[in-house]
Amino acid sequence: MVRDKVTVSTRTLQWKCVESRADSKRLYYGRFILSPLMKGQADTIGIAMRRALLGEIEGTCITRAKSEKIPHEYTTIVGIQESVHEILMNLKEIILRSNLYGTCDASICVKGPRYVTAQDIILPPYVEIVDNTQYIASLTEPIDLCIGLQIERNRGYRIKSPNHFQDGSYPIDAVFMPVRNANHSIHSYGNGNEKQEILFLEIWTNGSLTPKEALHEASRNLIDLFIPFLHTDEENLHLEDNQHKVTLPPFTFHDKLAKLRKNKKALKYIFIDQLELPPRIYNCLKRSNIYTLLDLLNNSQEDLMKIEHFRIEDVKKILSILEKQFTSDLPKNQF
């Protein structure tokens, strides 16, 4: 445990971590303060931060399990102590950390008798297990257990529904939220017009990120949500100007980037955050589920212009960045 004495600055707005501890591999706790704030500001920030911490941060979960030997979710298998339903519930509790965008595959393939734990999950290199000791099942006989898994990074939570079931494939309730709980409290001091406030934030995470990392990510996500309001006048002006402009002839990335597009397997593992895009463009693409270079190249200019807050200048900027990074594959003078 780490504790610091709480001090209040009367000059500039400052934040500080006053308590930090790891109760277990799957439970981290952090306590932070922000001060000095004017009356009412602490509540405004505290409510927004709590909602962002619980709802706007992405996490990684196992969302589906598949095995041809399992007839239905509530069956039992000879040689396995748990029912299939119990195994699915144990898989739901596995805590993962990743830089994944979208979904990927993983698997379990073991032979009994033995205990099966999170350590037995075969993962791609960009996904990590927070606690390898998490229990999955117990094989009581010398049988083979092979399960295919789908892993997904997302936010919020998803409850499985009957129409999500496929042959031999079973969806798993997913709680993507890495922040397990968040509270805020306020301490007031001073009198009259000089009255000020200190905001206290308490954050509990599942170990896939620290409370400090959660605080930073929630703050960035809140800023991203408010950025469009800062460009309101610019956007309105742009819409008015468009009424008197001739639309540029559309191009497709498919035609212009034919050489680069040939290696689809490689493009799938080049993420847009590696392209050094401006923050506003990056956030627009991410909100439109464009995570990889392959996703980007599968969109035409017309497709990109349908993205909210996206402009023709943004399309040109993307092409300019691609030309710089893949000079040998891209023709010049696209516009």
C-alpha positions in Angstrom: 0.0 0.0 0.0 1.1 3.5 -0.8 -0.2 6.5 1.1 0.6 10.2 0.7 -0.4 13.1 2.9 -3.3 15.1 1.4 -2.3 18.7 0.6 -4.4 21.3 -1.0 -2.9 23.8 -3.4 -4.4 27.3 -3.3 -2.7 28.4 -6.6 -3.4 26.0 -9.4 -5.7 23.0 -10.1 -3.8 19.8 -9.3 -4.5 16.1 -9.0 -2.7 13.6 -6.9 -2.8 9.9 -6.1 -3.1 9.6 -2.3 -3.5 5.8 -2.0 -2.7 2.9 -4.2 -2.7 -0.8 -3.5 -3.1 -4.2 -5.1 -5.4 -6.4 -3.1 -4.9 -9.3 -5.5 -4.0 -9.9 -9.1 -7.6 -9.2 -10.0 -8.3 -6.3 -7.7 -6.5 -2.9 -7.7 -7.5 0.1 -5.7 -6.6 3.8 -6.1 -7.7 7.0 -4.4 -7.1 10.4 -6.1 -7.8 14.0 -5.3 -8.3 17.1 -7.5 -8.2 20.6 -6.0 -8.9 23.4 -5.5 -12.3 23.6 -7.2 -15.0 26.2 -7.0 -18.3 25.3 -5.4 -20.2 22.8 -7.6 -17.3 21.9 -9.8 -16.4 18.8 -7.9 -19.8 17.3 -8.4 -19.7 18.1 -12.1 -16.4 16.5 -12.6 -17.1 13.6 -10.3 -20.3 12.5 -12.0 -18.8 12.7 -15.4 -15.6 10.8 -14.4 -17.5 8.0 -12.7 -19.7 7.5 -15.8 -16.6 7.6 -18.1 -14.7 5.1 -15.8 -17.6 2.6 -15.8 -18.8 3.0 -19.4 -16.2 4.5 -21.7 -13.1 2.3 -21.1 -12.5 -0.8 -23.2 -11.7 -4.2 -21.9 -11.0 -7.7 -23.3 -13.1 -10.8 -22.7 -13.8 -14.3 -23.9 -17.1 -13.9 -25.8 -17.6 -17.4 -27.4 -16.5 -21.0 -26.9 -16.8 -23.8 -29.5 -16.4 -27.5 -29.4 -17.9 -30.1 -31.7 -18.2 -32.6 -28.9 -20.7 -30.4 -26.9 -24.3 -31.1 -27.9 -25.8 -28.2 -25.8 -24.8 -25.7 -23.1 -26.3 -27.6 -20.2 -24.9 -31.0 -21.0 -22.3 -32.9 -18.9 -19.2 -34.7 -20.3 -17.9 -37.9 -18.9 -14.5 -37.3 -17.4 -15.1 -33.6 -16.6 -16.2 -32.6 -13.2 -18.0 -29.5 -14.3 -21.0 -29.1 -16.6 -20.5 -27.2 -19.8 -22.5 -24.3 -18.3 -20.1 -24.1 -15.4 -17.1 -24.2 -17.7 -18.6 -21.3 -19.7 -19.1 -19.3 -16.5 -15.5 -19.9 -15.5 -14.3 -18.7 -18.9 -16.4 -15.6 -18.4 -14.3 -14.7 -15.3 -10.9 -14.9 -17.0 -9.3 -11.5 -16.9 -7.3 -10.5 -20.1 -5.2 -7.5 -21.1 -4.6 -6.6 -24.7 -4.1 -4.1 -27.5 -6.6 -6.0 -29.6 -8.9 -4.2 -32.0 -12.1 -6.2 -32.7 -11.9 -10.0 -32.2 -9.3 -12.8 -32.4 -9.1 -16.6 -31.8 -7.6 -18.6 -29.0 -7.9 -22.2 -27.8 -7.5 -24.7 -25.0 -6.3 -28.2 -25.8 -5.3 -30.4 -22.9 -5.4 -34.1 -21.8 -6.5 -35.3 -18.4 -6.5 -36.1 -15.7 -5.6 -32.6 -14.5 -6.9 -29.2 -13.5 -7.4 -26.8 -16.4 -6.6 -23.1 -15.6 -6.2 -19.9 -17.5 -2.5 -20.8 -18.0 -3.7 -23.5 -20.5 -5.3 -20.9 -22.9 -3.2 -20.6 -26.1 -3.3 -16.9 -26.9 -2.0 -14.6 -29.7 1.1 -12.5 -28.6 -0.9 -9.3 -28.2 -3.2 -10.8 -25.5 -2.1 -11.5 -21.9 -3.7 -13.3 -19.0 -3.8 -11.2 -15.8 -4.0 -14.2 -13.5 -2.8 -17.6 -14.8 -4.2 -19.4 -11.8 -7.9 -18.8 -12.6 -9.7 -22.1 -12.5 -11.6 -23.4 -15.6 -12.3 -27.1 -15.1 -11.2 -30.4 -13.6 -10.5 -33.5 -15.9 -11.0 -36.6 -13.8 -10.2 -39.1 -16.6 -7.6 -39.4 -19.4 -9.7 -37.6 -22.0 -8.9 -34.8 -24.4 -10.5 -31.4 -24.0 -10.3 -29.0 -27.0 -12.2 -25.8 -27.0 -12.0 -22.9 -29.5 -12.4 -19.4 -28.0 -13.2 -16.1 -29.4 -11.7 -13.0 -27.7 -13.0 -9.5 -28.2 -12.1 -6.0 -27.0 -15.0 -3.7 -26.5 -16.7 -1.6 -23.8 -19.7 -1.9 -21.6 -21.3 -5.4 -21.3 -23.1 -7.8 -23.6 -25.8 -10.4 -22.5 -26.1 -13.4 -24.7 -29.4 -14.0 -26.4 -30.9 -17.3 -27.8 -30.3 -16.2 -31.4 -26.5 -16.0 -30.8 -26.2 -19.7 -30.6 -24.6 -21.6 -33.5 -23.7 -25.2 -34.1 -21.2 -26.2 -31.4 -20.6 -22.6 -30.6 -21.8 -20.9 -27.4 -21.8 -17.2 -26.6 -20.6 -16.1 -23.2 -21.9 -13.1 -21.3 -19.2 -10.4 -21.6 -18.4 -7.7 -19.0 -15.8 -5.7 -20.9 -15.5 -3.0 -18.1 -12.1 -3.1 -16.5 -13.3 -0.7 -13.8 -15.3 -2.7 -11.2 -16.4 0.3 -9.2 -15.9 4.0 -8.9 -17.0 6.5 -6.3 -16.5 10.2 -5.8 -16.9 12.3 -2.6 -16.4 16.0 -1.9 -14.7 17.9 0.9 -15.5 21.6 1.3 -13.5 24.2 3.1 -13.4 28.0 3.5 -16.2 30.4 4.1 -18.6 32.5 2.0 -17.3 33.5 -1.4 -13.9 31.9 -0.6 -15.5 28.4 -0.2 -13.7 25.8 -2.3 -13.9 22.0 -2.8 -11.7 19.0 -3.0 -12.8 16.1 -5.2 -11.9 12.5 -4.0 -12.1 9.7 -6.6 -12.0 6.0 -5.6 -11.3 3.5 -8.4 -11.3 -0.3 -8.3 -10.1 -2.2 -11.4 -9.9 -5.9 -12.3 -6.1 -5.9 -12.8 -6.1 -5.5 -16.6 -5.1 -1.9 -15.9 -4.2 0.2 -12.9 -6.6 2.8 -11.4 -4.2 5.5 -12.6 -4.3 4.1 -16.1 -8.1 3.9 -15.9 -8.2 7.6 -14.8 -6.0 8.7 -17.7 -8.0 6.7 -20.3 -11.4 7.9 -19.0 -10.2 11.5 -19.1 -9.0 11.1 -22.7 -12.3 9.5 -23.7 -14.3 12.4 -22.1 -12.1 14.9 -24.0 -12.8 13.0 -27.3 -16.5 13.2 -26.7 -16.4 17.0 -26.2 -14.0 17.9 -29.0 -16.8 18.2 -31.7 -18.3 21.1 -29.7 -15.1 23.0 -30.0 -15.4 22.8 -33.8 -19.1 23.7 -34.1 -18.6 27.0 -35.9 -16.0 25.5 -38.2 -18.3 22.6 -39.1 -21.3 24.9 -39.8 -19.1 27.1 -42.0 -17.9 24.0 -43.8 -21.5 22.9 -44.5 -22.5 26.3 -45.8 -19.4 26.4 -48.1 -20.2 23.0 -49.4 -23.4 24.3 -50.9 -21.4 26.3 -53.4 -18.7 23.7 -54.1 -18.5 21.1 -56.8 -18.1 17.6 -55.3 -14.7 16.1 -55.9 -14.7 13.0 -58.1 -14.6 9.9 -55.8 -11.7 7.6 -55.6 -11.3 4.2 -54.1 -8.4 3.0 -52.0 -8.7 -0.3 -53.9 -7.7 1.3 -57.2 -5.1 3.7 -55.9 -3.4 1.3 -53.4 -3.6 -1.9 -55.4 0.0 -3.0 -54.7 -0.3 -2.3 -51.0 -3.7 -4.1 -50.8 -2.4 -7.4 -52.2 -1.1 -8.6 -48.8 -4.4 -8.7 -46.9 -2.9 -10.8 -44.1 -0.3 -8.2 -43.3 -2.7 -5.3 -43.5 -5.0 -7.0 -40.9 -2.2 -6.6 -38.3 -1.3 -3.0 -39.1 -3.5 -0.8 -36.8 -4.4 2.8 -37.5 -2.7 4.0 -34.3 0.6 3.0 -36.0 -0.1 5.6 -38.8 0.4 8.7 -36.6 -2.9 10.1 -37.6 -4.1 13.4 -36.0 -6.2 12.7 -32.9 -9.5 13.9 -34.4 -9.2 11.8 -37.5 -8.1 8.8 -35.4 -11.0 9.1 -33.1 -13.5 9.4 -36.0 -12.2 6.3 -37.6 -12.2 4.3 -34.4 -15.8 5.3 -33.6 -16.7 4.0 -37.1 -15.1 0.6 -36.3 -12.1 1.2 -38.5 -9.2 -0.3 -36.5 -6.7 -1.7 -39.0 -5.2 -0.6 -42.3 -7.2 -3.3 -44.0 -10.4 -1.8 -42.6 -9.3 1.6 -43.9 -8.4 0.4 -47.4 -11.8 -1.3 -47.7 -13.5 2.1 -47.6 -13.9 4.5 -50.5 -13.8 8.3 -50.3 -17.6 8.3 -50.3 -17.6 5.8 -47.4 -15.2 8.0 -45.4 -17.1 11.2 -46.0 -20.2 9.6 -44.4 -18.4 9.4 -41.1 -19.6 12.0 -38.7 -17.4 15.2 -38.5 -15.3 13.9 -41.3 -14.2 16.3 -44.1 -12.5 16.0 -47.5 -9.4 17.5 -45.9 -9.3 14.6 -43.5 -9.3 12.1 -46.5 -6.5 14.0 -48.1 -4.5 13.9 -44.8 -5.0 10.2 -44.6 -3.7 9.6 -48.1 -0.8 11.9 -47.5 0.3 9.9 -44.4 -0.1 6.6 -46.3 2.0 8.0 -49.2 4.8 8.9 -46.7 4.8 5.5 -45.0 4.3 3.4 -48.1 6.1 5.4 -50.8 7.1 2.5 -52.9 3.6 1.2 -53.2 1.6 4.4 -53.6 1.3 6.6 -56.8 1.7 10.3 -56.4 -0.8 13.2 -57.0 -3.9 11.4 -55.9 -5.8 14.7 -55.9 
